[in-house]
Amino acid sequence: MISLASLKGTKPGEEAKPQAGPGIVSVADFKFGPETVVVAPGQTITWYNSDGSPHQVTITGAKPQKSPIFQKGQTTKLTLADAGIYDYICSLHPAMKGKIEVKAN
């Protein structure tokens, strides 16, 4: 079961580029980096688009969910409450794939 705060996006210039660290995913050169992100339950994951193309994070599986489409300089965020492994893709570029591991302490 996925418990989450909905995927949310920002407008250009609304938020500065996040510093690298746990829960931060860069979107560049049509890749998610890191490809696998490990967070604790309730920790927010932030994707920052530094690509020239728009992207859309889509959690796949039993309860799929899509972020708003986000452009260069924008972010989208997700918080997962339940431990587990969640696969995701960019629905605009399905070859882009990533994984979220939510691990309880």
Protein Blocks (a to p, Z undefined) as FASTA:
>chain_A
ZZddddddddehkaccddedehiacdeehiacdfbdcddehiacddddfbfbdcdddded
jkdcddddddehiacddddfbgcddddddfklmmbccddddddZZ
